[in-house]
């Protein structure tokens, strides 16, 4: 397999921070792998609003070393594995999520990642769907299971349920036996989330969220899982005493502390065990991964324009090959 790996690859990268126009096609060396890493020949890369934040000048930690290849997740085929890697082999179809990968992101033809941060794609998904749901799937499931610990029969508001994470979280909450009240963006967003199985859906742009939620759960909802900050206060107003709120770090404005309400901020994390749990949940839920738009790698800048335009129903992805 090693003889077929080229020395260089195409990648969408930035040489400086700025608007979408700074994201351009580069010819870069294919990254070399260490003993605990795998090299993935990419098929699909996910595009998230966090990618646009980084491109615009927000940097997670330390100082960037330009050019920076963007992208936190994607799918493809393992073409090489380090000497210590046992879980994954060349030829295996995988998906991966790595935050701030030191060897470059997923907007590229190849990516080198720690083997524990990649996994065989779930049986239920194809490469495109898997490439669009590593980051969002882990974030959604960990919100439901780890941050909220949702139980069968509980009521939950999924706020921002028509976005990349929310569409998956609504399905995972149903899988766990919860009654799901969802807010979505626009009539088309409401229709999408309703098709995904939510028990009640309202338009989060103008409907009376608190009133509708109180009619859904007269004694108050048990929990709120928030993927949007706007109008989040109205969701919290519908909580029962002792209710709980969870949201991924980065949701703005973040909810303020309230007496009698447990508020948990969390980050979606990847690892071998986390991917095992995600794969089980994906297959059990027969998960649907809505793809809002597909752009070729050469149009990564247009993908960012689309992200920043808003009203993205599901996930935007790059088609690498």
C-alpha positions as MATLAB code, in Angstrom:
seq = 'XXXXXXXXXXXXXXXXXXXXXXXXXXXXXXXXXXXXXXXXXXXXXXXXXXXXXXXXXXXXXXXXXXXXXXXXXXXXXXXXXXXXXXXXXXXXXXXXXXXXXXXXXXXXXXXXXXXXXXXXXXXXXXXXXXXXXXXXXXXXXXXXXXXXXXXXXXXXXXXXXXXXXXXXXXXXXXXXXXXXXXXXXXXXXXXXXXXXXXXXXXXXXXXXXXXXXXXXXXXXXXXXXXXXXXXXXXXXXXXXXXXXXXXXXXXXXXXXXXXXXXXXXXXXXXXXXXXXXXXXXXXXXXXXXXXXXXXXXXXXXXXXXXXXXXXXXXXXXXXXX';
ca = [
       0.000    0.000    0.000;
       2.877    2.374    0.778;
       3.989    2.573   -2.876;
       0.626    4.021   -3.862;
       0.830    6.926   -1.435;
       1.963   10.096   -3.231;
       4.432   12.533   -1.713;
       2.121   15.523   -2.093;
      -1.630   16.152   -1.869;
      -4.210   18.821   -2.501;
      -5.488   20.584    0.613;
      -7.680   23.588    1.363;
      -5.625   25.689    3.765;
      -5.092   29.213    5.032;
      -1.865   31.235    5.033;
      -3.424   33.910    7.277;
      -6.645   34.573    9.109;
      -9.479   36.333    7.332;
     -12.684   35.868    5.348;
     -13.599   32.844    3.227;
     -11.333   34.100    0.443;
      -8.193   33.202    2.463;
      -9.138   29.510    2.227;
      -7.381   28.378   -0.950;
      -6.104   25.202   -2.581;
      -2.526   24.237   -1.695;
      -0.148   21.481   -2.750;
       1.301   20.121    0.503;
       3.325   17.102    1.623;
       1.305   14.042    2.590;
       1.781   13.798    6.380;
       3.960   10.997    7.717;
       2.579    8.753   10.450;
       4.026    7.855   13.833;
       3.834    4.374   15.362;
       0.387    4.997   16.911;
      -1.187    6.733   13.910;
      -3.026    5.848   10.713;
      -3.003    7.610    7.355;
      -6.487    8.039    5.880;
      -7.154    8.643    2.192;
     -10.132   10.937    2.606;
     -13.480   10.630    0.864;
     -15.532   13.246    2.755;
     -14.719   16.022    5.207;
     -17.186   17.723    7.531;
     -17.516   21.514    7.536;
     -18.590   23.169   10.780;
     -19.079   26.710   12.060;
     -16.045   26.161   14.305;
     -13.937   25.819   11.137;
     -15.110   29.246   10.024;
     -14.308   30.653   13.482;
     -10.739   29.355   13.214;
     -10.350   30.679    9.684;
     -11.587   34.065   10.913;
      -8.944   34.339   13.626;
     -10.017   32.291   16.647;
      -7.273   29.839   17.562;
      -7.720   27.085   20.162;
      -4.290   27.155   21.801;
      -0.685   28.140   21.182;
       0.308   29.828   17.926;
      -0.682   28.631   14.455;
       1.981   27.446   12.055;
       0.824   28.447    8.585;
      -0.321   27.058    6.265;
      -3.137   25.631    8.400;
      -5.269   22.852    6.909;
      -8.757   23.200    8.395;
     -11.287   20.487    9.275;
     -11.938   18.410   12.393;
     -13.575   15.291   10.965;
     -14.084   13.127    7.918;
     -14.177    9.643    6.457;
     -12.108    7.567    4.088;
      -9.917    4.495    3.759;
      -6.888    3.590    5.855;
      -3.857    3.346    3.546;
      -1.108    2.980    6.160;
      -0.900    2.220    9.870;
       1.866    2.607   12.431;
       3.698   -0.362   13.914;
       1.798   -0.126   17.213;
      -1.666    0.046   15.656;
      -3.761   -3.111   16.062;
      -7.372   -1.892   15.768;
      -7.297   -0.574   12.194;
      -5.764   -2.022    9.051;
      -5.056   -0.812    5.520;
      -8.147   -1.019    3.338;
     -10.579   -0.426    6.210;
     -13.221    2.294    5.808;
     -13.130    4.620    8.797;
     -14.296    7.951   10.149;
     -12.428   10.213   12.531;
     -12.667   13.309   14.716;
      -9.539   15.128   15.891;
      -9.666   18.597   17.394;
      -6.681   20.812   16.492;
      -4.778   17.956   14.874;
      -1.041   18.847   14.953;
      -0.492   17.131   11.577;
      -3.224   19.062    9.791;
      -6.977   18.925    9.347;
      -9.371   17.042    7.102;
      -9.758   19.514    4.208;
      -7.204   17.433    2.317;
      -6.705   14.280    0.291;
      -4.899   12.604    3.199;
      -4.881   13.038    6.969;
      -2.717   11.439    9.678;
      -4.533   10.838   12.968;
      -4.016    8.916   16.219;
      -5.544    5.465   15.651;
      -7.681    5.756   18.797;
      -9.417    8.782   17.278;
     -10.670    6.833   14.259;
     -13.076    3.922   13.966;
     -14.717    1.678   11.377;
     -17.749    3.459    9.963;
     -21.085    2.178   11.335;
     -22.786   -0.482    9.204;
     -25.794    1.784    8.775;
     -23.882    4.686    7.172;
     -22.068    5.246    3.888;
     -18.803    7.183    3.627;
     -20.473   10.522    2.948;
     -22.834   10.262    5.909;
     -20.053    9.047    8.190;
     -17.784   11.868    7.054;
     -20.426   14.356    8.108;
     -21.162   12.955   11.555;
     -17.994   12.158   13.501;
     -17.774   15.484   15.360;
     -21.518   16.084   15.453;
     -22.412   12.490   16.326;
     -20.036   12.297   19.282;
     -21.147   15.731   20.509;
     -24.829   14.822   20.214;
     -24.555   11.418   21.903;
     -22.363   12.669   24.738;
     -24.838   15.463   25.402;
     -27.671   12.949   25.706;
     -25.805   10.225   27.614;
     -22.987   11.904   29.546;
     -23.999   15.506   30.188;
     -27.755   14.991   30.698;
     -27.892   11.233   31.443;
     -31.347   11.136   29.860;
     -33.616    8.367   31.077;
     -36.574    6.621   29.468;
     -39.771    8.591   29.921;
     -38.088   11.931   30.592;
     -38.944   15.045   28.587;
     -36.203   17.035   26.876;
     -36.043   20.185   24.789;
     -33.491   19.910   21.959;
     -32.865   23.561   21.137;
     -31.418   24.071   17.664;
     -32.556   20.651   16.482;
     -32.313   21.347   12.747;
     -28.528   21.933   12.763;
     -25.688   19.472   12.333;
     -25.592   18.353   15.980;
     -29.252   18.875   16.821;
     -30.591   16.620   14.071;
     -28.590   13.748   15.539;
     -29.274   14.592   19.189;
     -33.034   14.487   18.633;
     -32.695   10.948   17.255;
     -30.415    9.791   20.080;
     -32.803   11.225   22.686;
     -35.637    9.228   21.114;
     -33.411    6.147   21.111;
     -33.001    6.536   24.882;
     -36.779    6.643   25.308;
     -37.184   10.363   25.992;
     -40.098   12.499   24.817;
     -38.536   15.134   22.583;
     -39.700   18.728   22.209;
     -37.566   20.423   19.565;
     -36.948   23.912   18.270;
     -35.915   24.247   14.632;
     -35.128   26.996   12.139;
     -37.946   27.893    9.734;
     -40.773   25.815    8.311;
     -38.379   23.560    6.419;
     -36.378   22.972    9.602;
     -39.543   22.108   11.509;
     -40.554   19.630    8.799;
     -37.111   17.996    8.819;
     -36.968   17.521   12.596;
     -40.510   16.184   12.638;
     -39.465   13.550   10.066;
     -36.545   12.614   12.325;
     -38.991   11.601   15.047;
     -39.345   14.518   17.475;
     -42.658   14.415   19.342;
     -43.297   18.157   19.005;
     -41.430   20.785   16.975;
     -41.755   24.573   16.965;
     -40.089   27.256   14.873;
     -37.367   28.680   17.089;
     -37.236   31.897   15.082;
     -40.665   33.218   16.101;
     -42.947   30.688   17.857;
     -43.789   30.875   21.583;
     -41.235   28.355   22.850;
     -42.068   28.544   26.561;
     -45.823   28.334   26.049;
     -45.586   25.403   23.667;
     -43.152   23.545   25.928;
     -45.421   24.002   28.941;
     -48.311   22.540   26.988;
     -46.045   19.628   26.024;
     -44.951   19.045   29.639;
     -47.363   20.799   32.060;
     -45.246   19.870   35.093;
     -42.133   21.239   33.384;
     -39.586   19.550   31.139;
     -36.811   17.534   32.741;
     -33.910   18.740   30.632;
     -32.694   21.079   27.896;
     -29.957   20.161   25.395;
     -28.941   23.382   23.692;
     -27.079   23.810   20.409;
     -28.095   27.458   20.019;
     -27.819   30.353   22.458;
     -30.477   32.611   21.000;
     -33.811   32.200   22.846;
     -32.274   29.580   25.135;
     -33.653   31.450   28.142;
     -37.177   30.671   26.930;
     -36.366   26.952   26.914;
     -34.984   27.166   30.453;
     -38.177   28.897   31.595;
     -40.055   25.682   30.751;
     -37.889   23.499   33.036;
     -39.310   21.865   36.141;
     -37.679   22.690   39.503;
     -34.463   20.697   39.686;
     -34.233   20.449   35.895;
     -30.949   20.389   34.049;
     -29.348   22.063   31.036;
     -26.415   20.890   28.911;
     -24.683   22.636   26.026;
     -21.403   22.235   24.118;
     -18.769   24.874   24.798;
     -19.015   27.535   22.111;
     -22.782   28.057   22.300;
     -23.331   31.808   22.688;
     -24.742   33.421   24.679;
     -24.094   30.713   27.272;
     -26.848   30.236   29.879;
     -26.387   31.958   33.207;
     -26.444   30.088   36.498;
     -29.870   29.736   38.077;
     -30.956   28.590   41.487;
     -32.317   25.045   41.389;
     -31.120   24.367   37.824;
     -28.069   22.263   36.998;
     -26.136   23.660   34.034;
     -23.383   21.592   32.377;
     -21.039   22.752   29.617;
     -19.171   20.003   27.804;
     -16.969   19.180   24.822;
     -17.501   16.289   22.434;
     -14.468   14.010   22.738;
     -13.176   11.179   20.578;
     -11.525    7.917   21.535;
     -11.839    4.202   20.872;
     -14.496    3.703   23.558;
     -16.414    6.812   22.506;
     -16.558    5.624   18.894;
     -17.716    2.164   19.992;
     -20.623    3.762   21.838;
     -21.399    6.010   18.878;
     -21.383    3.103   16.421;
     -23.776    1.139   18.642;
     -26.130    4.106   18.934;
     -25.981    4.913   15.208;
     -26.977    1.371   14.274;
     -29.620    1.055   17.020;
     -31.235    4.357   16.019;
     -30.898    3.672   12.280;
     -29.510    7.181   12.350;
     -30.296    9.569    9.529;
     -27.578   12.131    8.808;
     -29.089   15.060    6.896;
     -26.554   16.542    4.448;
     -27.422   20.170    3.743;
     -24.943   20.689    0.900;
     -21.920   19.065   -0.729;
     -19.003   21.110   -2.100;
     -15.867   19.858   -3.856;
     -12.550   20.451   -2.088;
     -11.757   23.181   -4.627;
     -14.803   25.135   -3.374;
     -14.026   25.030    0.354;
     -14.310   28.829    0.484;
     -17.861   28.606   -0.902;
     -18.660   25.998    1.745;
     -17.594   28.518    4.390;
     -19.739   31.209    2.792;
     -22.666   28.815    3.012;
     -21.966   28.055    6.678;
     -21.782   31.742    7.545;
     -24.986   32.511    5.639;
     -26.864   30.501    8.277;
     -30.014   28.368    8.127;
     -28.053   25.160    7.538;
     -30.335   22.149    7.926;
     -28.049   19.270    8.871;
     -24.374   19.201    7.926;
     -22.316   20.701    5.105;
     -19.533   18.471    3.746;
     -16.644   18.574    1.293;
     -16.363   15.832   -1.312;
     -12.651   15.082   -1.428;
     -12.825   12.406   -4.120;
];
